[in-house]
Amino acid sequence: MNAKERVRTVLAGAIPDRVPHGEFALDFDTVERVIGHETYLRAKARSQIAFWEGRRAEVAESWRRDHIELHEKLDLDIVTFPMATWELPPETGDPPPRRVAPGTWEDKHGRVFKLSEATQDITCVHDPVRDAQVFTAGMYETIPEPARRDPASWGILDAVIKRFKDEKYICGPSGGEVGLILLGGMERGLVELIENPQTVRAATAFELRRQNLADDALIHPDSDAVLWAADYGHRTGPFMSPRMFRELFLEANKARVRSVRERFGKRLIKHCCGNVWSYLDFFVEIGYDVYQAVQPTAGMDLGRVKELYGDRLALWGGVAVENLIGGTPDDVRNDVRRAMERAKPGGRFILGTSHSVAVGTNYENFMAMLDEHRKLCRY
């Protein structure tokens, strides 16, 4: 049984030869240890600076070459395409942001970007254009334009998928997920849910139409599944009440999953951090095939989730990312053992981290996870 067959068996509810191992993402510092040289793959800040400096082709070649090399060297069963692995930013012709302080940039619109040393991300911390936006339902009455396929981005995606499509399970991109529509960002968006629900409904319907149209350009015919990555919660609970989610977003998410499944025949994998116990019935109702992350530090006990939902959702997780970064090899091995004891019986389980192999992961801890999986994975 090869990796593709193994994961397909898990999702079909049958018992494979062994528990598959996959990761939502592997960040650049671990990638570099595996492949033995510097990379732009999942090096989000490094890639962004290179784009600003006009080195788009250099980044594209690294993403294509190093993604293939990574999976040739690692015995992972699943190939994924998170941020900074395939989708190049559009060339707008605008001047790049100018550096105004160490780790700080400002663009022509007054948007300010800052580097996080901890996560090696560059994020927009001030956006006067977005902050001045007034959201109205009329903004969403037009028919969205179909997405256009970027040949350079598609070339990266296509090369990686062609290399592994017969061997490994491919979780590819799509037009996106409806998830939670938070107009103007997280903080303002939560206020808009209360003060401006009719506009939120209009924006949700627009986004559903836009994403369905984008699928034709973004879903690869040789992918096995679509992987969506919007979070619904924090450590102590969801961002909004289950009642509000049901009223505003449930039906749109169900329609989105139905479209991908019926039009393209793909499985649906949902990455979601946080304490989302009160949303798990929604996950089933929406039609997700796999729940990935299962964050133990947010109260999501893998064994309990398996006991209550393992007959309706395949589960992907088991190793706390906090232990990969700040724990010991023994901590990681104990996570693997515990996950195997509680989630392996009966199948429908994929080993992985509770989020990703994130920046700052101790490489010896990552190697301990791989080694312990090899020891315990056989059925």
C-alpha positions in Angstrom: 0.0 0.0 0.0 1.5 3.3 -1.0 0.9 6.7 0.7 -2.0 7.7 -1.6 -3.7 4.3 -1.1 -3.1 4.5 2.7 -4.8 7.9 3.1 -7.6 7.0 0.9 -8.2 3.9 3.0 -8.3 6.0 6.1 -10.8 8.4 4.6 -13.0 5.5 3.5 -13.2 4.3 7.1 -11.2 1.2 6.6 -7.9 0.0 8.2 -4.7 0.8 6.2 -1.4 -1.0 6.6 -0.2 1.7 8.9 -1.2 5.1 10.3 -0.3 7.8 7.8 1.8 10.8 8.7 1.2 14.2 7.2 1.8 17.8 8.1 -0.3 20.9 7.4 2.9 22.8 6.8 6.7 22.5 7.5 8.3 25.9 8.0 11.6 26.9 6.4 14.0 26.2 9.3 13.0 22.5 9.4 12.9 22.3 5.6 16.5 23.6 5.5 17.6 20.9 7.9 15.9 18.2 5.8 17.2 19.3 2.4 20.5 20.7 3.5 20.4 24.2 2.0 18.7 27.6 2.3 15.2 27.8 0.9 12.3 30.2 0.3 9.8 27.4 0.9 7.6 28.5 3.8 10.1 31.3 4.5 7.3 33.9 4.5 9.2 37.0 5.5 12.2 36.1 3.3 10.0 35.5 0.3 8.1 38.7 0.8 11.2 40.8 0.9 12.4 39.0 -2.2 9.2 39.9 -4.0 9.6 43.5 -3.0 13.2 43.4 -4.4 12.1 42.0 -7.8 13.3 38.4 -7.3 10.0 36.7 -8.1 11.5 34.1 -10.4 14.1 33.1 -7.8 11.4 32.5 -5.2 9.3 30.6 -7.7 12.1 28.2 -8.6 12.9 27.6 -4.9 9.3 26.8 -4.1 9.1 24.3 -7.0 12.5 22.7 -6.6 12.6 22.5 -2.8 9.0 21.3 -2.3 9.9 18.3 -4.5 13.2 17.7 -2.7 11.5 17.9 0.7 9.0 15.2 -0.1 11.5 13.0 -1.8 13.6 13.0 1.4 10.7 12.8 3.9 8.5 9.7 4.2 5.3 11.8 4.6 2.1 10.5 3.1 0.5 13.8 2.3 1.5 16.8 0.1 0.0 20.1 1.0 0.2 23.7 -0.5 -0.1 26.2 2.3 1.0 29.9 2.1 4.5 30.4 0.7 4.7 27.2 -1.3 3.1 27.9 -4.7 0.9 31.1 -5.0 3.0 34.0 -6.2 1.7 37.6 -5.5 0.4 39.4 -8.6 2.7 41.8 -10.3 0.9 45.2 -9.9 3.5 47.6 -11.0 3.3 49.5 -7.7 6.5 50.6 -6.1 7.5 48.3 -3.2 7.1 49.5 0.3 10.0 51.5 1.7 11.8 50.5 4.8 11.1 53.1 7.5 12.8 51.4 10.5 14.4 48.0 11.2 11.8 45.4 10.4 9.2 48.0 9.4 8.0 49.1 5.9 5.4 51.5 4.6 3.7 51.5 1.2 2.3 54.3 -0.9 -1.1 53.9 0.6 0.2 54.4 4.2 -0.1 50.8 5.1 2.6 49.7 7.6 4.1 46.2 7.7 6.2 44.7 10.5 8.4 41.7 10.8 7.7 39.2 13.6 11.0 37.7 14.6 9.2 34.9 16.4 7.2 33.6 13.5 9.2 35.1 10.6 6.0 36.7 9.1 5.6 40.2 7.8 2.1 41.4 8.6 0.2 44.6 8.0 -0.3 46.3 11.3 -1.9 49.5 10.1 -4.1 49.9 7.1 -5.7 53.3 6.7 -7.5 52.2 3.5 -9.3 49.3 5.2 -9.9 51.3 8.4 -11.7 54.0 6.4 -13.9 51.5 4.5 -17.6 51.7 5.2 -19.3 48.3 4.4 -22.8 48.3 2.9 -24.9 45.5 1.4 -24.9 47.3 -2.0 -21.1 46.6 -2.3 -21.9 43.0 -2.8 -24.7 43.1 -5.4 -22.4 42.7 -8.4 -21.4 39.3 -9.9 -17.8 38.5 -9.0 -15.3 38.1 -11.8 -14.0 34.6 -12.4 -10.4 34.0 -11.2 -7.6 33.9 -13.7 -5.0 31.3 -13.4 -1.5 32.7 -12.9 0.7 30.6 -15.2 3.8 31.0 -12.9 1.9 29.9 -9.8 0.2 27.1 -11.6 3.5 25.9 -13.0 4.8 25.4 -9.5 1.7 23.6 -8.3 1.5 21.4 -11.4 5.2 20.4 -11.2 4.9 19.2 -7.6 1.6 17.4 -8.1 2.9 15.7 -11.2 5.9 14.4 -9.3 3.9 12.9 -6.5 0.3 12.3 -7.8 0.8 8.5 -8.2 2.6 8.1 -4.8 1.2 10.5 -2.2 -2.1 12.0 -1.2 -2.4 15.5 -2.7 -4.2 18.2 -0.7 -4.5 21.0 -3.2 -5.8 24.6 -3.3 -9.2 25.8 -4.3 -11.1 29.1 -4.5 -11.1 29.2 -0.7 -13.6 28.5 2.0 -16.4 30.7 3.2 -15.5 30.2 6.9 -16.3 33.3 8.9 -16.7 36.6 7.0 -15.1 39.2 9.2 -15.4 42.6 7.4 -12.4 44.8 8.1 -10.4 42.2 10.0 -10.9 40.3 13.2 -11.6 43.0 15.7 -13.8 45.2 13.5 -15.4 42.2 11.8 -16.7 40.8 15.1 -18.4 44.2 15.7 -19.8 44.2 12.2 -21.5 40.8 12.9 -23.6 42.5 15.6 -24.1 46.0 14.1 -24.3 45.2 10.4 -25.6 41.6 9.9 -27.4 42.3 6.7 -24.1 43.4 5.1 -22.4 40.4 6.5 -25.0 38.2 4.9 -24.6 40.0 1.5 -20.8 39.6 1.7 -21.1 35.9 2.6 -23.3 35.3 -0.4 -20.9 37.2 -2.6 -17.9 35.3 -1.3 -19.7 32.0 -1.9 -20.3 32.9 -5.5 -16.7 34.2 -6.0 -15.1 31.1 -4.5 -17.3 28.7 -6.6 -16.2 30.6 -9.8 -12.6 30.6 -8.7 -12.5 26.8 -8.4 -12.3 26.3 -12.1 -8.9 28.1 -12.2 -7.5 26.8 -8.9 -8.6 23.2 -8.3 -6.0 20.9 -9.8 -7.5 17.8 -11.6 -4.9 15.5 -10.1 -5.4 16.6 -6.4 -7.2 14.2 -4.1 -8.6 16.7 -1.7 -9.0 20.4 -0.9 -7.5 21.7 2.3 -9.0 24.8 4.0 -7.3 26.6 6.8 -9.5 29.3 8.4 -9.5 29.1 12.2 -12.8 29.3 14.1 -11.6 29.6 17.7 -8.9 30.5 20.3 -7.7 28.6 23.3 -10.9 28.9 25.4 -13.7 28.8 22.8 -14.9 29.9 19.4 -14.7 33.4 18.0 -18.5 33.6 18.0 -21.4 31.7 19.5 -22.6 28.6 17.8 -26.0 30.3 17.4 -24.5 33.2 15.4 -22.4 30.8 13.3 -25.5 28.8 12.5 -27.5 31.9 11.6 -24.9 33.7 9.5 -22.5 31.1 8.0 -23.6 27.5 8.3 -25.7 27.2 5.1 -23.0 29.0 3.0 -20.3 26.6 4.2 -22.5 23.6 3.5 -23.1 24.9 0.0 -19.4 25.5 -0.5 -18.5 22.0 0.4 -21.3 20.6 -1.7 -20.1 22.5 -4.7 -16.5 21.2 -4.5 -17.6 17.7 -3.8 -20.3 17.5 -6.6 -18.4 19.5 -9.3 -14.8 18.2 -8.7 -15.2 15.0 -6.6 -12.7 16.1 -4.0 -12.5 15.3 -0.3 -12.7 18.2 2.1 -10.1 18.6 4.9 -10.6 21.3 7.5 -7.6 22.8 9.4 -8.9 24.6 12.5 -7.0 25.6 15.7 -8.6 26.5 19.0 -11.3 25.1 21.3 -14.1 24.3 18.9 -16.0 21.6 20.8 -19.2 23.5 20.2 -18.5 23.5 16.4 -17.8 19.8 15.8 -21.4 19.0 15.0 -21.2 21.8 12.4 -18.1 20.1 11.0 -20.1 17.0 10.4 -23.1 18.9 9.1 -21.0 21.0 6.7 -19.5 17.8 5.3 -15.8 17.9 6.1 -14.1 14.6 5.7 -11.1 15.3 8.0 -10.6 17.6 11.0 -6.9 18.6 11.2 -5.1 20.3 14.1 -7.1 19.0 17.2 -5.2 21.4 19.5 -4.7 19.8 22.9 -3.5 23.0 24.5 -6.9 24.5 23.7 -8.8 21.6 25.4 -9.3 19.5 22.3 -8.4 16.1 23.7 -7.7 13.8 20.8 -9.0 10.6 22.5 -12.2 12.3 23.5 -12.8 13.7 20.0 -12.1 10.3 18.6 -14.6 8.7 21.0 -17.4 11.1 20.1 -16.7 11.9 16.4 -14.3 9.3 15.1 -17.1 7.5 13.2 -18.0 10.7 11.3 -14.7 12.6 10.9 -11.2 11.3 10.2 -8.8 13.0 12.7 -5.4 14.4 11.8 -3.1 15.5 14.6 -1.7 14.2 17.9 1.6 15.9 18.6 1.5 19.3 20.3 3.4 21.9 18.3 4.4 23.5 21.7 6.3 20.3 22.5 8.0 20.4 19.1 9.3 23.9 19.8 9.8 24.0 23.6 9.7 20.4 24.7 12.1 17.5 24.7 12.4 14.4 22.4 10.8 12.4 25.2 7.8 14.8 25.4 7.3 14.4 21.6 7.6 10.6 21.8 5.0 10.6 24.6 2.7 12.6 22.4 3.0 10.1 19.6 2.5 7.1 22.0 -0.6 8.7 23.5 -2.0 9.6 20.1 -1.5 6.0 18.8 -3.1 4.5 21.9 -6.2 6.7 21.8 -6.8 7.4 18.1 -5.2 4.6 16.1 -7.7 1.8 17.1 -10.4 1.6 14.4 -8.6 3.6 11.9 -9.7 7.1 10.6 -6.5 8.6 12.0 -3.6 10.5 10.6 -0.6 11.4 12.8 0.6 15.0 12.6 1.2 18.1 14.7 -1.6 20.1 16.4 -0.9 22.8 13.8 2.3 22.6 11.8 6.0 22.0 12.1 6.3 25.7 12.9 9.2 28.1 13.0 11.4 27.4 16.0 10.8 23.6 16.0 13.7 21.7 17.6 15.0 19.5 14.8 15.8 16.7 17.3 12.2 16.8 18.4 11.0 16.5 14.8 13.2 13.5 14.3 11.9 11.9 17.5 8.4 12.2 16.1 9.3 10.6 12.9 11.1 7.8 14.7 8.3 7.1 17.2 5.8 7.0 14.3 7.8 4.4 12.5 7.9 2.2 15.6 4.2 2.4 16.3 2.5 3.0 13.0 1.7 -0.6 11.9 -1.7 -2.1 12.3 
